[in-house]
């Protein structure tokens, strides 16, 4: 058998890394008699693609201690990885390495750095990069617009957008997405129609934001038009885009249309997002059995579940009164799927137990939460106390809600109703008087789930 040369070693290394077998790639890397920039770059990229950002950065540091130096592609990959993991210190260290290697003279590198600082909340540093660099570089301006929007500066983003001498699809998408993030769906939709009128062609990322805006507005006719536009213009339907179309139809009240879209992508979806959209949509419409049937189908597939999946599953169990099944799914999140429950999942469980009359168990669950319960969680418990007549637990729930949000009037209204139902008229009067005295507003009731 001929002796392996560096090229053959790198080919084998790339095979392991591309296949997600990072541990095997590292073992092979350690066995290699010599390494070049490609070898190091393959390992760094393997770690980055596997979401092992820290390991990728450590590999880069180890490379810097050798005679080799990272190239521009490797540094861009690492900076982008720092964005995904919000690794601010590491990203700034990489920025220093970029300057030392002279790569900061490349405009594509400038755009990457602006994106990094904007995504990490350091918007002043993002602005500085544009001011000292290529001021007319379109990708850098787009990155700064996205940074403004991400950091709550939507008006600054729009000012920069309006001042642009030229725009591309990414400029329009950044601005439309910004309005969606800032809960201005009507403005996002208006800008989308202006984009089309200008002759610019949206891509799948643009349309994902557009469908999100339409879902918030609940305009089925607008959603149907946008869906036809996607088909007519042969815009590639990614998993995220199909999920946003499914979600739009569900939130606009057309669950049958949502199911039709899902059935077309069911066997070709590359990730869990379309499944999440239909499972949550069916649960929201009260079709718990079908929602859970689809979840069972999903479990048999080689698709990684995430936290959103279980929001839909727990909601379905909640609406159908399947408490024991819901508890089993909740326990399986960490033990089987390595998904850490967050406050929303606990909120689903509290709502589920509360609706079933297991109010004491719901309070005990809150007391054992690894994070602080929010207003929605306590609100679900308080609502359950009203339904099932648990005065003392209701008092504690209302007290915790008031501590979290002193101006929250509905909790005092509900507590007053609990007192009235129990015949404690004086306490009911005092709770109502506190509402008036503090000038608190009554707002619509809510469930802490969907």
Secondary structure, DSSP 8 states (H G I E B T S, - for coil): -----HHHHHHHHHHHHHTT-HHHHHHHHHH-S---HHHHHHHHHHHHHTT-HHHHHHHHHHHHTSS----HHHHHHHHHHHHHHT-HHHHHHHHHHHHHHTGGGSHHHHHHHHHHHHHTT-HHHHHHHHHHS-TT-HHHHHHHHHHHHHTT-HHHHHHHHHH-S---HHHHHHHHHHHHHTT-HHHHHHHHHHHHHTT----HHHHHHHHHHHHHHT-HHHHHHHHHHHHHTT----HHHHHHHHHHHHHTT-HHHHHHHHHHHTTT-SSSHHHHHHHHHHHHTT-HHHHHHHHHHHHTSS----HHHHHHHHHHHHHHT-HHHHHHHHHHHHHTT-----HHHHHHHHHHHHHTT-HHHHHHHHHT-SS---HHHHHHHHHHHHHHT-HHHHHHHHHHHHHH-TTBHHHHHHHHHHHHHTT-HHHHHHHHHHHHHTT-B------S--
